[in-house]
Amino acid sequence: MRNIEIKAKIQDINHIISKAKELSNDDKTIIKQHDTFFKVQEGKLKLRKFENGTAELIFYNRPCVLGPKLSNYDKVTLSSNVVDSLVDILSQSIGVLGIVKKVRELYIVGQTRVHIDQVDGLGDFIELEVVLQDQDIETGQKIADNLMQALSIKEDDLIAEAYIDLLIKADA
């Protein structure tokens, strides 16, 4: 699976929420997420728990650069009866890198998932995930660029790192 992603710090959350609502055809969805990141040699491996007890195990690899970038990922949905055991096994076998807790407002704009994230210990961010549908990378990047303009996302606000990397830097 592939998408084009950007992440940026939010300067004016009310403006961003207003614009996301305007561009979206649906109401927002609120998602509370608890991501446990595991130590791996390449990419990122996380287990994302949801309030209902289910989870997703997600592996992704993307360059740590500013602006729209290709993210390759695989994920599997886990039923609530295996989540805690899997976290224990992965923690013991490869170790935990850290935990990211956030509340996400999700808006869908065309083929793009617009995430407005309130991340514990970091603040407010916006993520765009353009889900590629048999399209080339350039098409996805153009969609991301256009949405960045529509949402008033400035290049100075772009962030290259994942939330877990920002948290690790903040703790250092």
N, C-alpha and C positions, 0 to 999 in steps of 0.2 A: 504494500500500500504506500502511496506517496501523496505528499501535499507540499504546498509552498507556505512557509511561515514567516511571520515577523512578530517581534515582541517589543513593546515600548513602555516607558514610564508614563503614567497619566499625570498631567498637570492640572486639568480641570475635569474632574469626574462627572459633574453634572452635564457639561457640554457633550462629553463622549457618550454618556447614556442617552441623552436627548437625540443625538445624531444616529446612534445605533438603532434606537426605536424607530426613528423616521425611515431608515433604510431597510429595516426588516419588515417582513410581511406577517410575522408571528409575534406573540408575546414572548417575553424573556422566560427562560427556564433557570431556576436557581439550583445549583449543584454544589454541595459541600464535599470536598475531596481531601483525602488523607493519603499522601503519596510517600511510600517508603522506597528510597533509592538504594540499590545494592551496588557493591563494588564490582565493577567489571573492567576488563582491559580496554575495551573499545565501546563507544556509544554510551547509552544510558539504559538501565533496566530498572523499572519501577513497578511496584504493586500499588494500584490506586484503589482505595477502599471508598465505598459510598455509604450513605446513611442507612440504607436498607440491608446492609451486611454483605452485599455482593461486591465484586471487585473485578478489576482487569489487570492482567500482567502484560506490560507493554515494554517492548524493546524498540529503541529508536536510535538513529544515527543521523546527525546533521552537522554541518560546519558551524563553527563558532565565529560567525561574521555578522556585521550589521546589515539590516535590510532584508528583503525577501530572499529566502534560501530554501533549497530542497531538503525535505525531511523524509527519509525512508523509515517505515515502521511496520511492526507486526504486533498484534495483540490477540489475547484470548480472554473471553469472559469466564469468570469463576463463580461458582455457586457459593453461598455463604458457609456451607459446611466444610469447605477445604481452605478457606482464606487464612485463618490463623495458623494452621499446620504448615501451609506453604511459606508464610512469613517466617516461621520458626526454622524451617529447613534451609531456606535461602540465607537467613541471618547467620546460622551456624556454619554453613558451608562456604559462603563467599563474603559475608560481612555486610553490615549496613553502612552506607555512605552518609545518609542523613534523611530527615523527614521534612516534607513541605506540606503545610496545612493551608487550605485556601477556600474561600467562598467564591464561586464563579457564577456570573450572569452570562447566559448563553443567548445570543441572537443569531439567527440564520439570515444571511444576505446572499441570495443566489446560491452559489455552490461554496460559500465561505462561512465558516463558523467564526463568529466574532465573540471572543471571550473577554469579559471585563472581570479581572481577578483582584480580590482583596487577599493578599498573601501575608500570613502571620509573620511578623518580624521584618517585612520589607515594604509594604504599602500597596498602592494601587497600580495596576498594569493593564494593558490591553494586548491581546494576542489575536492575530488573524491567521486562520488555517484555511487556505484555499485547497479544497479537496480536488485533486486532479482526476478528471474523468476522460481517460484516453486522450489527454492533451499533452503537448510538450511543455517543458519547464518555462519557456519564454511566455507562453499564454498565461500560465499561473502567476508568473511574476508581474505581468501587466495588470491582471485582475487585482493583485495585492497593491500595486502602486496606485491604481485608481481608487481603491477603498481607503488607502492611507490619506490621499488628498481629500476625499469626501468626509473623512473623520477628523481632519485637521491634525494628523499625526506628523510631527516634525522629525527631520533626520536627527536632530540633536537629542531627541527622546528615545531613539532606537537602542535596543540592548541586544548584544550578541549571545550572552550566556543564558543558561537555563536557571530557573529559580533556585535550584539546589546549589548551583555554583555561586550565585549571589549570596545565599545564606552562609555558605562555607567561607567566602571572603569576609563577610560581616563578622563572623565568629573568630577570624584569625587575628 
